[in-house]
Amino acid sequence: MALKRTSEPFIISTSVTESAANTFTQSEVAVNLNPLDQEVLLILAVDIDSFAPDVVAGTNTAQTVSVSTSSATTVLGIDASNCIASQRIDVKTDGANHVVFDRLLNAGPESSLIDYVSILATNNFFLQTEGVNNAGAKGGNVRMWCVRAKADSSTYAALVNSELLSA
């Protein structure tokens, strides 16, 4: 794969909030890549800070945030090929005791920032969020460390085709 970095690392910070409690909500973030120059975005690391689900006596609750290369109709897990990163926080209860489970793709920043965790070949990425049994609207914050790069023609065509087909 022929990729040549054309920028220094930079950060994209954004957030998503449910339109109403426990309602799937998606937002789109434009990155303004130049398709004429076959420009892609190398995602070096992703940090997701999902808002904590509510603690409700006798009721299991959850909050999930995902980041994807294409639009989705539900929050995604790392089993989806178009998922860049995902975090789910669950609060399980037996009525008296509560246990919190936090499942986060380990794609946080590393000191070297040499390798990348994903490649974005189209002009936008998407954030999804949805809660379960929460009293109010929730969401989360996302920070991505990225660099711009130029791909050769065959690599660019394959990346765009793969991204569009995984939607």
C-alpha beads as a LAMMPS data file, in Angstrom:
LAMMPS data file: protein, C-alpha beads

167 atoms
166 bonds

1 atom types
1 bond types

-500.0 500.0 xlo xhi
-500.0 500.0 ylo yhi
-500.0 500.0 zlo zhi

Masses

1 110.0

Atoms # bond

1 1 1 0.000 0.000 0.000
2 1 1 1.538 3.269 -1.094
3 1 1 0.737 6.081 1.330
4 1 1 2.795 9.227 1.775
5 1 1 2.114 11.438 4.796
6 1 1 1.484 15.070 3.845
7 1 1 0.910 16.627 7.276
8 1 1 2.042 16.494 10.853
9 1 1 -0.303 14.821 13.381
10 1 1 -3.350 16.870 14.377
11 1 1 -6.423 16.327 16.551
12 1 1 -10.113 16.283 15.663
13 1 1 -12.378 16.658 18.709
14 1 1 -16.149 16.339 18.454
15 1 1 -19.186 15.032 20.325
16 1 1 -22.607 13.494 19.816
17 1 1 -25.723 13.710 22.003
18 1 1 -28.974 11.784 21.710
19 1 1 -31.904 13.779 20.331
20 1 1 -33.987 12.271 23.170
21 1 1 -33.307 9.744 25.921
22 1 1 -32.538 6.234 24.614
23 1 1 -32.870 7.324 20.977
24 1 1 -30.356 6.375 18.294
25 1 1 -28.679 9.553 17.070
26 1 1 -25.964 10.019 14.478
27 1 1 -23.870 13.042 13.556
28 1 1 -21.615 13.575 10.557
29 1 1 -18.188 15.218 10.743
30 1 1 -16.656 16.638 7.557
31 1 1 -12.876 16.400 7.148
32 1 1 -12.588 18.057 3.709
33 1 1 -10.221 15.655 1.994
34 1 1 -9.117 16.431 -1.567
35 1 1 -10.223 13.509 -3.804
36 1 1 -8.447 15.006 -6.847
37 1 1 -5.138 14.553 -5.019
38 1 1 -6.228 11.121 -3.700
39 1 1 -5.961 12.421 -0.154
40 1 1 -6.835 10.122 2.754
41 1 1 -6.900 10.530 6.521
42 1 1 -4.762 8.152 8.562
43 1 1 -6.331 7.763 12.003
44 1 1 -3.506 7.210 14.452
45 1 1 -5.566 6.855 17.629
46 1 1 -9.100 7.331 18.935
47 1 1 -10.248 8.228 22.439
48 1 1 -13.958 7.934 23.302
49 1 1 -15.425 9.424 26.478
50 1 1 -18.970 8.054 26.621
51 1 1 -21.267 9.756 29.123
52 1 1 -22.059 7.530 32.111
53 1 1 -25.405 5.759 32.003
54 1 1 -27.892 6.473 34.770
55 1 1 -28.004 4.241 37.844
56 1 1 -31.636 3.160 38.217
57 1 1 -32.590 0.784 41.025
58 1 1 -33.676 -2.587 39.618
59 1 1 -32.995 -1.593 35.983
60 1 1 -30.010 -2.319 33.760
61 1 1 -28.824 0.744 31.839
62 1 1 -26.233 1.368 29.126
63 1 1 -24.677 4.003 26.880
64 1 1 -22.810 3.319 23.635
65 1 1 -20.819 5.605 21.322
66 1 1 -19.244 4.494 18.052
67 1 1 -17.211 6.140 15.284
68 1 1 -17.523 4.848 11.724
69 1 1 -16.336 5.520 8.193
70 1 1 -19.885 5.408 6.804
71 1 1 -23.418 6.168 7.912
72 1 1 -25.100 3.571 10.140
73 1 1 -28.583 2.844 11.445
74 1 1 -27.417 1.656 14.869
75 1 1 -24.416 2.039 17.140
76 1 1 -21.606 -0.210 15.961
77 1 1 -19.280 -2.639 17.629
78 1 1 -15.788 -3.564 16.571
79 1 1 -17.256 -6.502 14.628
80 1 1 -18.462 -4.045 11.937
81 1 1 -15.915 -3.446 9.175
82 1 1 -16.792 0.258 8.979
83 1 1 -16.341 0.797 12.752
84 1 1 -13.258 2.838 13.648
85 1 1 -13.818 2.668 17.420
86 1 1 -16.604 1.930 19.898
87 1 1 -17.295 2.212 23.628
88 1 1 -20.153 0.710 25.629
89 1 1 -20.747 1.277 29.330
90 1 1 -23.272 -0.989 31.057
91 1 1 -24.670 -0.697 34.573
92 1 1 -26.018 -4.082 35.709
93 1 1 -28.086 -4.355 38.875
94 1 1 -29.837 -6.949 40.971
95 1 1 -31.956 -4.276 42.620
96 1 1 -29.574 -3.533 45.485
97 1 1 -26.091 -3.799 43.999
98 1 1 -24.730 -2.190 40.837
99 1 1 -21.786 -3.277 38.692
100 1 1 -20.346 -1.182 35.861
101 1 1 -18.831 -2.751 32.732
102 1 1 -16.846 -0.520 30.362
103 1 1 -15.995 -1.979 26.965
104 1 1 -13.703 0.268 24.926
105 1 1 -11.706 -0.537 21.819
106 1 1 -8.101 -0.077 22.880
107 1 1 -7.212 2.527 20.234
108 1 1 -6.068 5.301 22.557
109 1 1 -3.023 7.422 21.840
110 1 1 0.446 5.949 22.087
111 1 1 3.628 7.878 22.565
112 1 1 5.030 7.000 19.138
113 1 1 1.949 7.663 16.961
114 1 1 3.729 5.836 14.145
115 1 1 1.102 3.332 13.018
116 1 1 -2.534 3.999 12.247
117 1 1 -5.689 2.237 13.429
118 1 1 -7.884 3.130 10.441
119 1 1 -7.925 4.959 7.107
120 1 1 -10.673 7.346 6.022
121 1 1 -10.848 7.766 2.237
122 1 1 -14.082 9.755 1.915
123 1 1 -14.880 13.279 3.090
124 1 1 -16.605 12.470 6.376
125 1 1 -16.904 10.153 9.319
126 1 1 -19.887 9.485 11.568
127 1 1 -20.591 9.314 15.305
128 1 1 -23.416 7.186 16.664
129 1 1 -24.874 7.027 20.162
130 1 1 -27.748 5.302 21.902
131 1 1 -28.658 4.673 25.508
132 1 1 -30.732 1.989 27.191
133 1 1 -33.117 2.796 30.077
134 1 1 -31.542 6.189 30.862
135 1 1 -33.716 8.973 32.291
136 1 1 -32.193 11.695 30.104
137 1 1 -30.373 12.112 26.803
138 1 1 -26.750 10.921 26.841
139 1 1 -23.902 10.854 24.334
140 1 1 -20.165 11.150 24.344
141 1 1 -17.018 12.952 23.261
142 1 1 -14.502 11.729 20.687
143 1 1 -10.918 12.770 20.017
144 1 1 -8.986 11.420 17.034
145 1 1 -5.282 11.856 16.289
146 1 1 -4.805 11.982 12.523
147 1 1 -2.463 12.808 9.650
148 1 1 -3.291 13.573 6.040
149 1 1 -1.702 11.340 3.418
150 1 1 -1.660 10.869 -0.342
151 1 1 -2.412 7.431 -1.768
152 1 1 -1.351 6.102 -5.141
153 1 1 -4.186 5.607 -7.661
154 1 1 -4.815 1.899 -7.129
155 1 1 -4.636 2.176 -3.330
156 1 1 -7.003 5.160 -3.328
157 1 1 -9.519 3.363 -5.572
158 1 1 -9.416 0.265 -3.378
159 1 1 -9.846 2.301 -0.170
160 1 1 -12.818 4.295 -1.488
161 1 1 -14.467 1.155 -2.918
162 1 1 -13.966 -0.751 0.323
163 1 1 -15.316 2.115 2.419
164 1 1 -18.428 2.540 0.274
165 1 1 -19.137 -1.190 0.131
166 1 1 -18.848 -1.575 3.913
167 1 1 -21.661 0.949 4.452

Bonds

1 1 1 2
2 1 2 3
3 1 3 4
4 1 4 5
5 1 5 6
6 1 6 7
7 1 7 8
8 1 8 9
9 1 9 10
10 1 10 11
11 1 11 12
12 1 12 13
13 1 13 14
14 1 14 15
15 1 15 16
16 1 16 17
17 1 17 18
18 1 18 19
19 1 19 20
20 1 20 21
21 1 21 22
22 1 22 23
23 1 23 24
24 1 24 25
25 1 25 26
26 1 26 27
27 1 27 28
28 1 28 29
29 1 29 30
30 1 30 31
31 1 31 32
32 1 32 33
33 1 33 34
34 1 34 35
35 1 35 36
36 1 36 37
37 1 37 38
38 1 38 39
39 1 39 40
40 1 40 41
41 1 41 42
42 1 42 43
43 1 43 44
44 1 44 45
45 1 45 46
46 1 46 47
47 1 47 48
48 1 48 49
49 1 49 50
50 1 50 51
51 1 51 52
52 1 52 53
53 1 53 54
54 1 54 55
55 1 55 56
56 1 56 57
57 1 57 58
58 1 58 59
59 1 59 60
60 1 60 61
61 1 61 62
62 1 62 63
63 1 63 64
64 1 64 65
65 1 65 66
66 1 66 67
67 1 67 68
68 1 68 69
69 1 69 70
70 1 70 71
71 1 71 72
72 1 72 73
73 1 73 74
74 1 74 75
75 1 75 76
76 1 76 77
77 1 77 78
78 1 78 79
79 1 79 80
80 1 80 81
81 1 81 82
82 1 82 83
83 1 83 84
84 1 84 85
85 1 85 86
86 1 86 87
87 1 87 88
88 1 88 89
89 1 89 90
90 1 90 91
91 1 91 92
92 1 92 93
93 1 93 94
94 1 94 95
95 1 95 96
96 1 96 97
97 1 97 98
98 1 98 99
99 1 99 100
100 1 100 101
101 1 101 102
102 1 102 103
103 1 103 104
104 1 104 105
105 1 105 106
106 1 106 107
107 1 107 108
108 1 108 109
109 1 109 110
110 1 110 111
111 1 111 112
112 1 112 113
113 1 113 114
114 1 114 115
115 1 115 116
116 1 116 117
117 1 117 118
118 1 118 119
119 1 119 120
120 1 120 121
121 1 121 122
122 1 122 123
123 1 123 124
124 1 124 125
125 1 125 126
126 1 126 127
127 1 127 128
128 1 128 129
129 1 129 130
130 1 130 131
131 1 131 132
132 1 132 133
133 1 133 134
134 1 134 135
135 1 135 136
136 1 136 137
137 1 137 138
138 1 138 139
139 1 139 140
140 1 140 141
141 1 141 142
142 1 142 143
143 1 143 144
144 1 144 145
145 1 145 146
146 1 146 147
147 1 147 148
148 1 148 149
149 1 149 150
150 1 150 151
151 1 151 152
152 1 152 153
153 1 153 154
154 1 154 155
155 1 155 156
156 1 156 157
157 1 157 158
158 1 158 159
159 1 159 160
160 1 160 161
161 1 161 162
162 1 162 163
163 1 163 164
164 1 164 165
165 1 165 166
166 1 166 167
